[in-house]
Amino acid sequence: MPIVGWAMTNAFSAGLQVKVFGLSTLPHLIGEDKALFSILQKMHKAGGIAMAVLVILHVAGALMHTFVKRDTVLWRMLPRKWD
């Protein structure tokens, strides 16, 4: 996702700079290319949707273990209080 976003920003406009937490500026990977920008934008969007779906499935699985199977999987993932 970060690399595709970086390349997408470069393909959109050669004048845009990608800054990392305001500390440094990343070099340009590619020149301005509207066709490539469109492809990279679709890839970036699909990757974001895929990540969101995976997070939702992961949370649903943890809740299923807690409320349907009634086992201790969720509780074992949480940090313990060490006495």
PDB file as gemmi writes it, atoms N, CA and C in Angstrom:
CRYST1    1.000    1.000    1.000  90.00  90.00  90.00 P 1                      
ATOM      1  N   MET A   1       0.810  -1.189   0.000  1.00  0.00           N  
ATOM      2  CA  MET A   1       0.000   0.000   0.000  1.00  0.00           C  
ATOM      3  C   MET A   1       0.864   1.268   0.000  1.00  0.00           C  
ATOM      4  N   PRO A   2       1.845   1.365   0.891  1.00  0.00           N  
ATOM      5  CA  PRO A   2       2.630   2.605   0.870  1.00  0.00           C  
ATOM      6  C   PRO A   2       3.386   2.816  -0.439  1.00  0.00           C  
ATOM      7  N   ILE A   3       3.938   1.765  -1.004  1.00  0.00           N  
ATOM      8  CA  ILE A   3       4.716   1.911  -2.240  1.00  0.00           C  
ATOM      9  C   ILE A   3       3.804   2.264  -3.409  1.00  0.00           C  
ATOM     10  N   VAL A   4       2.625   1.627  -3.470  1.00  0.00           N  
ATOM     11  CA  VAL A   4       1.680   1.954  -4.540  1.00  0.00           C  
ATOM     12  C   VAL A   4       1.196   3.395  -4.384  1.00  0.00           C  
ATOM     13  N   GLY A   5       0.936   3.827  -3.152  1.00  0.00           N  
ATOM     14  CA  GLY A   5       0.523   5.205  -2.916  1.00  0.00           C  
ATOM     15  C   GLY A   5       1.607   6.197  -3.298  1.00  0.00           C  
ATOM     16  N   TRP A   6       2.829   5.863  -2.994  1.00  0.00           N  
ATOM     17  CA  TRP A   6       3.978   6.697  -3.355  1.00  0.00           C  
ATOM     18  C   TRP A   6       4.083   6.818  -4.873  1.00  0.00           C  
ATOM     19  N   ALA A   7       4.020   5.693  -5.563  1.00  0.00           N  
ATOM     20  CA  ALA A   7       4.099   5.706  -7.028  1.00  0.00           C  
ATOM     21  C   ALA A   7       2.895   6.433  -7.628  1.00  0.00           C  
ATOM     22  N   MET A   8       1.717   6.241  -7.029  1.00  0.00           N  
ATOM     23  CA  MET A   8       0.510   6.898  -7.522  1.00  0.00           C  
ATOM     24  C   MET A   8       0.642   8.418  -7.428  1.00  0.00           C  
ATOM     25  N   THR A   9       1.170   8.904  -6.326  1.00  0.00           N  
ATOM     26  CA  THR A   9       1.361  10.343  -6.154  1.00  0.00           C  
ATOM     27  C   THR A   9       2.348  10.879  -7.185  1.00  0.00           C  
ATOM     28  N   ASN A  10       3.410  10.135  -7.447  1.00  0.00           N  
ATOM     29  CA  ASN A  10       4.387  10.554  -8.458  1.00  0.00           C  
ATOM     30  C   ASN A  10       3.769  10.574  -9.850  1.00  0.00           C  
ATOM     31  N   ALA A  11       2.943   9.581 -10.162  1.00  0.00           N  
ATOM     32  CA  ALA A  11       2.326   9.509 -11.485  1.00  0.00           C  
ATOM     33  C   ALA A  11       1.276  10.601 -11.676  1.00  0.00           C  
ATOM     34  N   PHE A  12       0.672  11.064 -10.589  1.00  0.00           N  
ATOM     35  CA  PHE A  12      -0.353  12.107 -10.686  1.00  0.00           C  
ATOM     36  C   PHE A  12       0.256  13.442 -11.092  1.00  0.00           C  
ATOM     37  N   SER A  13       1.328  13.822 -10.415  1.00  0.00           N  
ATOM     38  CA  SER A  13       1.959  15.108 -10.716  1.00  0.00           C  
ATOM     39  C   SER A  13       3.423  15.062 -10.324  1.00  0.00           C  
ATOM     40  N   ALA A  14       4.261  15.464 -11.233  1.00  0.00           N  
ATOM     41  CA  ALA A  14       5.696  15.462 -10.961  1.00  0.00           C  
ATOM     42  C   ALA A  14       6.059  16.511  -9.927  1.00  0.00           C  
ATOM     43  N   GLY A  15       5.178  17.496  -9.704  1.00  0.00           N  
ATOM     44  CA  GLY A  15       5.474  18.553  -8.749  1.00  0.00           C  
ATOM     45  C   GLY A  15       5.141  18.200  -7.308  1.00  0.00           C  
ATOM     46  N   LEU A  16       4.354  17.147  -7.094  1.00  0.00           N  
ATOM     47  CA  LEU A  16       3.991  16.757  -5.732  1.00  0.00           C  
ATOM     48  C   LEU A  16       5.128  15.997  -5.070  1.00  0.00           C  
ATOM     49  N   GLN A  17       5.325  16.266  -3.800  1.00  0.00           N  
ATOM     50  CA  GLN A  17       6.355  15.572  -3.042  1.00  0.00           C  
ATOM     51  C   GLN A  17       5.691  14.696  -1.987  1.00  0.00           C  
ATOM     52  N   VAL A  18       6.267  13.540  -1.728  1.00  0.00           N  
ATOM     53  CA  VAL A  18       5.778  12.645  -0.690  1.00  0.00           C  
ATOM     54  C   VAL A  18       6.669  12.828   0.527  1.00  0.00           C  
ATOM     55  N   LYS A  19       6.070  13.285   1.618  1.00  0.00           N  
ATOM     56  CA  LYS A  19       6.829  13.519   2.842  1.00  0.00           C  
ATOM     57  C   LYS A  19       6.517  12.411   3.847  1.00  0.00           C  
ATOM     58  N   VAL A  20       7.535  11.991   4.583  1.00  0.00           N  
ATOM     59  CA  VAL A  20       7.399  10.961   5.602  1.00  0.00           C  
ATOM     60  C   VAL A  20       7.361  11.651   6.964  1.00  0.00           C  
ATOM     61  N   PHE A  21       6.167  11.709   7.545  1.00  0.00           N  
ATOM     62  CA  PHE A  21       5.954  12.323   8.852  1.00  0.00           C  
ATOM     63  C   PHE A  21       6.519  13.733   8.940  1.00  0.00           C  
ATOM     64  N   GLY A  22       6.584  14.420   7.806  1.00  0.00           N  
ATOM     65  CA  GLY A  22       7.100  15.779   7.791  1.00  0.00           C  
ATOM     66  C   GLY A  22       8.600  15.887   8.022  1.00  0.00           C  
ATOM     67  N   LEU A  23       9.282  14.758   8.095  1.00  0.00           N  
ATOM     68  CA  LEU A  23      10.710  14.768   8.397  1.00  0.00           C  
ATOM     69  C   LEU A  23      11.587  14.761   7.151  1.00  0.00           C  
ATOM     70  N   SER A  24      11.216  13.941   6.179  1.00  0.00           N  
ATOM     71  CA  SER A  24      12.024  13.854   4.968  1.00  0.00           C  
ATOM     72  C   SER A  24      11.112  13.721   3.756  1.00  0.00           C  
ATOM     73  N   THR A  25      11.675  13.975   2.605  1.00  0.00           N  
ATOM     74  CA  THR A  25      10.940  13.887   1.351  1.00  0.00           C  
ATOM     75  C   THR A  25      11.471  12.702   0.552  1.00  0.00           C  
ATOM     76  N   LEU A  26      10.554  11.889   0.041  1.00  0.00           N  
ATOM     77  CA  LEU A  26      10.949  10.724  -0.754  1.00  0.00           C  
ATOM     78  C   LEU A  26      11.246  11.143  -2.187  1.00  0.00           C  
ATOM     79  N   PRO A  27      12.191  10.480  -2.826  1.00  0.00           N  
ATOM     80  CA  PRO A  27      12.500  10.820  -4.222  1.00  0.00           C  
ATOM     81  C   PRO A  27      11.381  10.341  -5.156  1.00  0.00           C  
ATOM     82  N   HIS A  28      11.353  10.892  -6.348  1.00  0.00           N  
ATOM     83  CA  HIS A  28      10.355  10.481  -7.332  1.00  0.00           C  
ATOM     84  C   HIS A  28      10.733   9.122  -7.918  1.00  0.00           C  
ATOM     85  N   LEU A  29       9.760   8.224  -7.962  1.00  0.00           N  
ATOM     86  CA  LEU A  29       9.983   6.904  -8.548  1.00  0.00           C  
ATOM     87  C   LEU A  29       9.789   6.940 -10.055  1.00  0.00           C  
ATOM     88  N   ILE A  30       8.746   7.654 -10.465  1.00  0.00           N  
ATOM     89  CA  ILE A  30       8.371   7.682 -11.886  1.00  0.00           C  
ATOM     90  C   ILE A  30       7.954   9.094 -12.256  1.00  0.00           C  
ATOM     91  N   GLY A  31       7.842   9.337 -13.532  1.00  0.00           N  
ATOM     92  CA  GLY A  31       7.385  10.638 -14.008  1.00  0.00           C  
ATOM     93  C   GLY A  31       5.866  10.691 -14.062  1.00  0.00           C  
ATOM     94  N   GLU A  32       5.354  11.841 -14.447  1.00  0.00           N  
ATOM     95  CA  GLU A  32       3.918  12.052 -14.538  1.00  0.00           C  
ATOM     96  C   GLU A  32       3.340  11.185 -15.654  1.00  0.00           C  
ATOM     97  N   ASP A  33       2.315  10.402 -15.330  1.00  0.00           N  
ATOM     98  CA  ASP A  33       1.694   9.493 -16.295  1.00  0.00           C  
ATOM     99  C   ASP A  33       0.261   9.241 -15.850  1.00  0.00           C  
ATOM    100  N   LYS A  34      -0.692   9.876 -16.529  1.00  0.00           N  
ATOM    101  CA  LYS A  34      -2.103   9.793 -16.121  1.00  0.00           C  
ATOM    102  C   LYS A  34      -2.666   8.381 -16.269  1.00  0.00           C  
ATOM    103  N   ALA A  35      -2.250   7.632 -17.288  1.00  0.00           N  
ATOM    104  CA  ALA A  35      -2.750   6.262 -17.472  1.00  0.00           C  
ATOM    105  C   ALA A  35      -2.258   5.362 -16.333  1.00  0.00           C  
ATOM    106  N   LEU A  36      -0.983   5.499 -15.990  1.00  0.00           N  
ATOM    107  CA  LEU A  36      -0.422   4.715 -14.894  1.00  0.00           C  
ATOM    108  C   LEU A  36      -1.050   5.131 -13.564  1.00  0.00           C  
ATOM    109  N   PHE A  37      -1.325   6.434 -13.416  1.00  0.00           N  
ATOM    110  CA  PHE A  37      -1.986   6.910 -12.201  1.00  0.00           C  
ATOM    111  C   PHE A  37      -3.328   6.219 -12.005  1.00  0.00           C  
ATOM    112  N   SER A  38      -4.087   6.089 -13.070  1.00  0.00           N  
ATOM    113  CA  SER A  38      -5.400   5.443 -12.987  1.00  0.00           C  
ATOM    114  C   SER A  38      -5.278   3.990 -12.537  1.00  0.00           C  
ATOM    115  N   ILE A  39      -4.297   3.275 -13.075  1.00  0.00           N  
ATOM    116  CA  ILE A  39      -4.076   1.870 -12.690  1.00  0.00           C  
ATOM    117  C   ILE A  39      -3.643   1.774 -11.231  1.00  0.00           C  
ATOM    118  N   LEU A  40      -2.705   2.623 -10.829  1.00  0.00           N  
ATOM    119  CA  LEU A  40      -2.214   2.600  -9.456  1.00  0.00           C  
ATOM    120  C   LEU A  40      -3.309   3.004  -8.463  1.00  0.00           C  
ATOM    121  N   GLN A  41      -4.164   3.929  -8.869  1.00  0.00           N  
ATOM    122  CA  GLN A  41      -5.267   4.351  -8.008  1.00  0.00           C  
ATOM    123  C   GLN A  41      -6.221   3.179  -7.755  1.00  0.00           C  
ATOM    124  N   LYS A  42      -6.513   2.407  -8.788  1.00  0.00           N  
ATOM    125  CA  LYS A  42      -7.382   1.234  -8.637  1.00  0.00           C  
ATOM    126  C   LYS A  42      -6.720   0.185  -7.749  1.00  0.00           C  
ATOM    127  N   MET A  43      -5.414  -0.009  -7.917  1.00  0.00           N  
ATOM    128  CA  MET A  43      -4.692  -0.967  -7.076  1.00  0.00           C  
ATOM    129  C   MET A  43      -4.707  -0.525  -5.612  1.00  0.00           C  
ATOM    130  N   HIS A  44      -4.509   0.773  -5.381  1.00  0.00           N  
ATOM    131  CA  HIS A  44      -4.477   1.311  -4.022  1.00  0.00           C  
ATOM    132  C   HIS A  44      -5.843   1.159  -3.355  1.00  0.00           C  
ATOM    133  N   LYS A  45      -6.893   1.440  -4.104  1.00  0.00           N  
ATOM    134  CA  LYS A  45      -8.261   1.304  -3.580  1.00  0.00           C  
ATOM    135  C   LYS A  45      -8.576  -0.169  -3.282  1.00  0.00           C  
ATOM    136  N   ALA A  46      -8.229  -1.062  -4.188  1.00  0.00           N  
ATOM    137  CA  ALA A  46      -8.482  -2.493  -3.980  1.00  0.00           C  
ATOM    138  C   ALA A  46      -7.707  -3.008  -2.767  1.00  0.00           C  
ATOM    139  N   GLY A  47      -6.476  -2.555  -2.600  1.00  0.00           N  
ATOM    140  CA  GLY A  47      -5.687  -2.957  -1.436  1.00  0.00           C  
ATOM    141  C   GLY A  47      -6.295  -2.470  -0.132  1.00  0.00           C  
ATOM    142  N   GLY A  48      -6.797  -1.242  -0.133  1.00  0.00           N  
ATOM    143  CA  GLY A  48      -7.452  -0.701   1.052  1.00  0.00           C  
ATOM    144  C   GLY A  48      -8.714  -1.471   1.405  1.00  0.00           C  
ATOM    145  N   ILE A  49      -9.498  -1.798   0.400  1.00  0.00           N  
ATOM    146  CA  ILE A  49     -10.721  -2.583   0.633  1.00  0.00           C  
ATOM    147  C   ILE A  49     -10.361  -3.969   1.157  1.00  0.00           C  
ATOM    148  N   ALA A  50      -9.351  -4.589   0.571  1.00  0.00           N  
ATOM    149  CA  ALA A  50      -8.930  -5.922   1.024  1.00  0.00           C  
ATOM    150  C   ALA A  50      -8.468  -5.896   2.478  1.00  0.00           C  
ATOM    151  N   MET A  51      -7.712  -4.861   2.845  1.00  0.00           N  
ATOM    152  CA  MET A  51      -7.255  -4.751   4.233  1.00  0.00           C  
ATOM    153  C   MET A  51      -8.433  -4.560   5.182  1.00  0.00           C  
ATOM    154  N   ALA A  52      -9.402  -3.741   4.799  1.00  0.00           N  
ATOM    155  CA  ALA A  52     -10.580  -3.516   5.638  1.00  0.00           C  
ATOM    156  C   ALA A  52     -11.376  -4.803   5.818  1.00  0.00           C  
ATOM    157  N   VAL A  53     -11.537  -5.561   4.740  1.00  0.00           N  
ATOM    158  CA  VAL A  53     -12.262  -6.839   4.819  1.00  0.00           C  
ATOM    159  C   VAL A  53     -11.531  -7.809   5.744  1.00  0.00           C  
ATOM    160  N   LEU A  54     -10.217  -7.874   5.647  1.00  0.00           N  
ATOM    161  CA  LEU A  54      -9.451  -8.767   6.516  1.00  0.00           C  
ATOM    162  C   LEU A  54      -9.561  -8.377   7.986  1.00  0.00           C  
ATOM    163  N   VAL A  55      -9.560  -7.093   8.278  1.00  0.00           N  
ATOM    164  CA  VAL A  55      -9.719  -6.640   9.665  1.00  0.00           C  
ATOM    165  C   VAL A  55     -11.103  -7.014  10.182  1.00  0.00           C  
ATOM    166  N   ILE A  56     -12.129  -6.783   9.369  1.00  0.00           N  
ATOM    167  CA  ILE A  56     -13.497  -7.128   9.772  1.00  0.00           C  
ATOM    168  C   ILE A  56     -13.629  -8.625  10.015  1.00  0.00           C  
ATOM    169  N   LEU A  57     -13.061  -9.440   9.127  1.00  0.00           N  
ATOM    170  CA  LEU A  57     -13.116 -10.895   9.317  1.00  0.00           C  
ATOM    171  C   LEU A  57     -12.373 -11.326  10.572  1.00  0.00           C  
ATOM    172  N   HIS A  58     -11.263 -10.689  10.854  1.00  0.00           N  
ATOM    173  CA  HIS A  58     -10.473 -11.026  12.034  1.00  0.00           C  
ATOM    174  C   HIS A  58     -11.250 -10.705  13.313  1.00  0.00           C  
ATOM    175  N   VAL A  59     -11.877  -9.537  13.349  1.00  0.00           N  
ATOM    176  CA  VAL A  59     -12.685  -9.156  14.510  1.00  0.00           C  
ATOM    177  C   VAL A  59     -13.893 -10.088  14.642  1.00  0.00           C  
ATOM    178  N   ALA A  60     -14.532 -10.399  13.518  1.00  0.00           N  
ATOM    179  CA  ALA A  60     -15.683 -11.307  13.554  1.00  0.00           C  
ATOM    180  C   ALA A  60     -15.273 -12.685  14.071  1.00  0.00           C  
ATOM    181  N   GLY A  61     -14.105 -13.148  13.682  1.00  0.00           N  
ATOM    182  CA  GLY A  61     -13.615 -14.444  14.166  1.00  0.00           C  
ATOM    183  C   GLY A  61     -13.374 -14.431  15.662  1.00  0.00           C  
ATOM    184  N   ALA A  62     -12.793 -13.359  16.161  1.00  0.00           N  
ATOM    185  CA  ALA A  62     -12.550 -13.244  17.606  1.00  0.00           C  
ATOM    186  C   ALA A  62     -13.868 -13.203  18.367  1.00  0.00           C  
ATOM    187  N   LEU A  63     -14.844 -12.464  17.851  1.00  0.00           N  
ATOM    188  CA  LEU A  63     -16.151 -12.402  18.505  1.00  0.00           C  
ATOM    189  C   LEU A  63     -16.880 -13.745  18.442  1.00  0.00           C  
ATOM    190  N   MET A  64     -16.729 -14.466  17.324  1.00  0.00           N  
ATOM    191  CA  MET A  64     -17.346 -15.779  17.204  1.00  0.00           C  
ATOM    192  C   MET A  64     -16.782 -16.731  18.258  1.00  0.00           C  
ATOM    193  N   HIS A  65     -15.472 -16.691  18.435  1.00  0.00           N  
ATOM    194  CA  HIS A  65     -14.868 -17.560  19.446  1.00  0.00           C  
ATOM    195  C   HIS A  65     -15.378 -17.210  20.841  1.00  0.00           C  
ATOM    196  N   THR A  66     -15.611 -15.930  21.090  1.00  0.00           N  
ATOM    197  CA  THR A  66     -16.043 -15.507  22.420  1.00  0.00           C  
ATOM    198  C   THR A  66     -17.511 -15.816  22.672  1.00  0.00           C  
ATOM    199  N   PHE A  67     -18.382 -15.487  21.719  1.00  0.00           N  
ATOM    200  CA  PHE A  67     -19.816 -15.570  21.969  1.00  0.00           C  
ATOM    201  C   PHE A  67     -20.504 -16.801  21.410  1.00  0.00           C  
ATOM    202  N   VAL A  68     -19.966 -17.415  20.358  1.00  0.00           N  
ATOM    203  CA  VAL A  68     -20.586 -18.607  19.772  1.00  0.00           C  
ATOM    204  C   VAL A  68     -19.932 -19.872  20.314  1.00  0.00           C  
ATOM    205  N   LYS A  69     -18.629 -19.969  20.170  1.00  0.00           N  
ATOM    206  CA  LYS A  69     -17.921 -21.164  20.642  1.00  0.00           C  
ATOM    207  C   LYS A  69     -17.664 -21.126  22.143  1.00  0.00           C  
ATOM    208  N   ARG A  70     -17.731 -19.935  22.715  1.00  0.00           N  
ATOM    209  CA  ARG A  70     -17.528 -19.728  24.144  1.00  0.00           C  
ATOM    210  C   ARG A  70     -16.204 -20.338  24.644  1.00  0.00           C  
ATOM    211  N   ASP A  71     -15.154 -20.088  23.866  1.00  0.00           N  
ATOM    212  CA  ASP A  71     -13.834 -20.517  24.321  1.00  0.00           C  
ATOM    213  C   ASP A  71     -13.013 -19.293  24.727  1.00  0.00           C  
ATOM    214  N   THR A  72     -11.777 -19.502  25.047  1.00  0.00           N  
ATOM    215  CA  THR A  72     -10.965 -18.417  25.617  1.00  0.00           C  
ATOM    216  C   THR A  72      -9.943 -17.835  24.642  1.00  0.00           C  
ATOM    217  N   VAL A  73     -10.175 -18.012  23.351  1.00  0.00           N  
ATOM    218  CA  VAL A  73      -9.206 -17.536  22.365  1.00  0.00           C  
ATOM    219  C   VAL A  73      -9.003 -16.024  22.472  1.00  0.00           C  
ATOM    220  N   LEU A  74     -10.080 -15.264  22.543  1.00  0.00           N  
ATOM    221  CA  LEU A  74      -9.945 -13.810  22.629  1.00  0.00           C  
ATOM    222  C   LEU A  74      -9.209 -13.409  23.897  1.00  0.00           C  
ATOM    223  N   TRP A  75      -9.529 -14.014  24.999  1.00  0.00           N  
ATOM    224  CA  TRP A  75      -8.911 -13.641  26.275  1.00  0.00           C  
ATOM    225  C   TRP A  75      -7.433 -14.004  26.307  1.00  0.00           C  
ATOM    226  N   ARG A  76      -7.044 -15.060  25.592  1.00  0.00           N  
ATOM    227  CA  ARG A  76      -5.634 -15.433  25.540  1.00  0.00           C  
ATOM    228  C   ARG A  76      -4.819 -14.469  24.687  1.00  0.00           C  
ATOM    229  N   MET A  77      -5.477 -13.736  23.784  1.00  0.00           N  
ATOM    230  CA  MET A  77      -4.766 -12.762  22.950  1.00  0.00           C  
ATOM    231  C   MET A  77      -4.505 -11.458  23.695  1.00  0.00           C  
ATOM    232  N   LEU A  78      -5.294 -11.175  24.710  1.00  0.00           N  
ATOM    233  CA  LEU A  78      -5.143  -9.925  25.442  1.00  0.00           C  
ATOM    234  C   LEU A  78      -3.945 -10.001  26.386  1.00  0.00           C  
ATOM    235  N   PRO A  79      -3.294  -8.867  26.628  1.00  0.00           N  
ATOM    236  CA  PRO A  79      -2.141  -8.883  27.530  1.00  0.00           C  
ATOM    237  C   PRO A  79      -2.561  -9.206  28.959  1.00  0.00           C  
ATOM    238  N   ARG A  80      -1.720  -9.962  29.652  1.00  0.00           N  
ATOM    239  CA  ARG A  80      -1.998 -10.313  31.046  1.00  0.00           C  
ATOM    240  C   ARG A  80      -1.456  -9.251  31.964  1.00  0.00           C  
ATOM    241  N   LYS A  81      -2.080  -9.174  33.103  1.00  0.00           N  
ATOM    242  CA  LYS A  81      -1.540  -8.317  34.162  1.00  0.00           C  
ATOM    243  C   LYS A  81      -0.588  -9.180  34.985  1.00  0.00           C  
ATOM    244  N   TRP A  82       0.681  -8.846  34.923  1.00  0.00           N  
ATOM    245  CA  TRP A  82       1.679  -9.628  35.644  1.00  0.00           C  
ATOM    246  C   TRP A  82       1.788  -9.087  37.056  1.00  0.00           C  
ATOM    247  N   ASP A  83       1.562  -9.945  38.016  1.00  0.00           N  
ATOM    248  CA  ASP A  83       1.610  -9.548  39.435  1.00  0.00           C  
ATOM    249  C   ASP A  83       2.999  -9.695  40.002  1.00  0.00           C  
TER     250      ASP A  83                                                      
END                                                                             
